[in-house]
């Protein structure tokens, strides 16, 4: 897949000559590729425990929140944890992101490029969150505490 960025570069150059034919190809975002054009690792399947009990870890990478471990159930954009679990989001993208509670149920991370933001989900409930900077691509995520 290393050749894909070169193909996109050629496509963008062609867009200058024929905007009607190629312009859409230059602005499409492919979430399966990282900033260097390499493939991004898949999310861990639900049920993969973290080394620390009552912990779940997600990476903020490639304009997505990617489950690493600790979700007892989940699919796609939902991570189900036991009440009392601390969720840690590690920022690993080339763009700045934030963690924002959609319903104000927990504090916000603030804009970050690196580091880790944690929150303990002590009370059972549904906690929607997003990156408010990139809400078009990074919304509709949930932590379900049971």
Secondary structure, 3 states (H helix, E strand, C coil): CCCHHHHHHHHHHHHHHCHHHHHHHHHCCCCCECCCCCECCCCCCCCCCCCCCCEEEEEEECCEEEEEECCCEEECCEEEECCCEEEEEEECCCCCECCEECCCCCCCCCCECCCEEEEEECCCEEEEEECHHHCCCCCCEEEEEC
